[in-house]
Amino acid sequence: MGVGFVIVLHLFLLSVVGFIVGIVSSVVTYFAGKKERRRSKVVVAFMAPFAFLYTFYIGGLIGVSILADRKNVDIGIGDDWHVPLENNHILSFLELDEPGAIVEKSGRSVVWDVVAIEEKGNQVVGKRENNQYFSYDTQTNEVHEFNTESELKAASNDKEIKLMNVSKFYSEKKSGLISTWEYISIAVFSLLISVGAINMTKHIVFFTGEMFARKLK
């Protein structure tokens, strides 16, 4: 699924959750709150969940997008999954449970159907879905293919090659690039925006209610 479709789907689900929470909170406010400005308070109670959920989601999406762009990784939704390799290359996936591809900065795939991989500086070695092995130099763009892992080791003069499943490699690489504190910072940023949005909603509703009441007088 494309990023746009996923975002629309998320917003729809947030609307459903916001509507349910809004109904519950407005009913509670009506019966448990004071009679003063009751109508305005009920409206705020209904609208507040929407304001909170939408702004938190959008704030988080903006924060994650900026972070992902800085780290050259995907934002975690849609059908574009990738982590950086040396010399402006990336390991890219359409689906995380499928083989990956090594892609140049220009967007050209140089090695595809990759099921296992190891990165050592400019050199990337791995295994393809057809059980063929390869080595790729991200600096010179040279690709060499081998029939067995032994041939790969002999050609690379390295008997300590430890190939990792591409999905696991992706997860560990991305975890190493983005820390938990960075995600927490984005969450706090989004939370502050959401609180501000709720306060703004409250002021707008109360102000509108007062203006309407004056006109009735």
C-alpha positions in Angstrom: 0.0 0.0 0.0 1.2 3.5 -0.8 2.0 6.0 1.8 -0.9 8.3 0.9 -3.4 5.4 1.2 -2.0 4.3 4.6 -2.2 7.9 5.9 -5.9 8.2 4.8 -6.6 4.8 6.4 -5.0 5.9 9.6 -7.0 9.2 9.7 -10.2 7.2 9.1 -9.4 4.9 12.0 -8.6 7.9 14.2 -11.9 9.5 13.2 -13.8 6.3 14.4 -11.9 6.3 17.7 -12.3 10.1 18.1 -16.1 9.8 17.5 -16.5 7.0 20.1 -14.4 8.8 22.7 -16.1 12.1 21.9 -19.6 10.7 22.4 -18.6 9.1 25.7 -16.8 12.2 27.0 -19.6 14.6 25.9 -22.3 12.4 27.7 -20.2 12.3 30.9 -19.7 16.1 30.7 -23.4 16.8 30.2 -24.5 14.8 33.2 -21.5 15.2 35.5 -20.5 18.8 34.8 -21.9 22.1 36.1 -24.8 23.7 34.3 -22.7 26.9 33.6 -21.7 26.9 29.9 -22.9 23.3 29.7 -23.5 23.4 25.9 -20.0 24.7 25.2 -18.4 22.2 27.5 -20.2 19.4 25.8 -19.1 20.6 22.4 -15.5 20.8 23.6 -15.7 17.3 25.1 -16.8 16.0 21.8 -14.2 17.8 19.7 -11.2 17.4 22.0 -10.5 13.8 21.1 -10.4 14.6 17.4 -8.1 17.6 18.0 -5.8 15.5 20.1 -5.6 12.4 17.9 -5.2 14.3 14.6 -2.6 16.7 15.8 -0.6 14.0 17.7 -0.7 11.8 14.5 0.3 14.6 12.1 2.9 16.0 14.5 4.4 12.5 14.9 4.3 11.9 11.1 6.1 15.2 10.5 8.7 14.5 13.1 9.4 10.9 11.9 9.5 12.1 8.3 12.2 14.7 9.2 14.2 12.1 11.2 13.9 9.5 8.4 15.1 12.0 5.8 18.1 12.9 8.0 19.0 9.2 8.6 18.1 8.0 5.0 15.6 5.4 6.2 11.9 4.9 5.6 9.2 6.5 7.8 7.7 3.1 8.7 4.5 3.1 6.6 3.6 2.4 3.0 5.6 0.2 0.6 9.0 1.8 0.7 11.3 0.2 3.2 15.0 1.0 3.1 18.2 1.5 5.1 21.4 3.2 3.9 24.6 1.4 2.8 28.0 3.0 2.1 28.5 5.5 -0.8 24.9 6.6 -1.2 23.5 3.1 -1.7 20.5 1.7 0.1 19.1 -1.8 0.8 15.5 -1.5 -0.4 12.3 -3.6 0.0 8.8 -3.6 -1.3 7.7 -5.8 1.6 9.9 -6.6 4.6 9.2 -10.3 4.4 10.4 -10.5 0.8 14.0 -10.4 -0.7 15.7 -7.0 -0.8 17.7 -5.1 -3.5 20.8 -3.0 -3.4 20.0 0.3 -5.1 22.3 3.1 -6.3 21.6 6.8 -5.5 20.2 7.1 -9.1 17.5 4.5 -8.2 19.0 1.7 -10.3 19.0 -1.8 -8.7 22.4 -3.3 -9.0 21.8 -6.5 -7.0 18.3 -7.9 -6.4 16.5 -10.9 -4.8 18.9 -10.6 -1.8 18.0 -12.9 1.0 21.1 -12.6 3.2 23.7 -9.9 3.5 26.8 -8.6 5.3 28.3 -5.1 5.0 32.0 -4.5 5.5 32.9 -0.9 4.6 32.6 -0.4 0.9 32.1 -4.2 0.3 28.7 -5.8 0.5 28.5 -9.6 0.3 25.4 -11.8 0.3 23.2 -14.5 -1.0 20.4 -14.3 -3.6 17.1 -16.1 -3.7 18.5 -18.4 -6.4 21.2 -19.6 -4.0 23.9 -17.7 -5.8 26.3 -15.6 -3.8 27.7 -12.2 -4.6 30.1 -9.4 -3.6 29.4 -5.8 -4.5 31.8 -2.8 -4.1 29.7 0.3 -3.4 32.6 2.5 -4.4 33.6 1.0 -7.8 30.1 -0.6 -8.5 31.7 -3.9 -9.4 29.6 -7.0 -8.9 31.0 -10.6 -8.7 28.8 -13.7 -8.5 29.7 -17.1 -7.0 28.1 -20.5 -6.9 29.0 -21.3 -3.3 29.8 -19.5 -0.1 33.2 -21.1 -0.2 33.9 -19.4 -3.5 32.8 -16.1 -2.0 35.1 -16.5 1.0 38.0 -17.5 -1.2 37.5 -14.5 -3.5 37.2 -12.1 -0.6 40.0 -13.6 1.4 37.7 -13.5 4.4 36.8 -16.8 6.2 34.7 -14.9 8.8 31.8 -13.9 6.6 28.6 -14.0 8.6 25.6 -13.5 6.4 22.5 -12.2 8.1 18.9 -12.4 6.9 18.0 -9.2 5.1 15.0 -8.5 7.2 17.1 -8.8 10.4 19.9 -6.7 8.9 17.3 -4.0 8.1 15.9 -4.0 11.6 19.3 -3.9 13.3 20.6 -1.2 11.0 17.6 1.0 11.4 17.6 0.5 15.2 21.3 1.5 15.3 20.5 4.7 13.3 17.5 5.9 15.2 17.6 5.9 19.0 14.7 5.4 21.4 15.3 8.9 22.7 14.7 10.4 19.3 11.4 8.6 19.1 10.5 9.9 22.6 11.4 13.4 21.6 9.0 13.2 18.6 6.3 11.8 20.9 6.8 14.7 23.4 6.8 17.2 20.6 3.5 15.8 19.2 2.0 15.7 22.7 2.7 19.4 23.2 1.1 20.2 19.9 -1.9 18.1 20.8 -2.4 19.9 24.2 -2.1 23.2 22.4 -4.7 22.1 19.9 -7.2 21.1 22.6 -6.7 24.5 24.4 -7.3 26.3 21.1 -10.4 24.2 20.4 -11.7 25.1 23.9 -11.1 28.9 23.4 -12.7 28.9 19.9 -15.8 27.0 21.1 -16.3 29.2 24.2 -15.7 32.4 22.2 -18.1 31.3 19.5 -20.7 30.3 22.2 -20.4 33.7 23.8 -20.8 35.5 20.5 -23.9 33.4 19.7 -25.4 34.1 23.1 -24.9 37.9 22.7 -26.7 37.8 19.3 -29.6 36.0 20.8 -29.9 38.8 23.5 
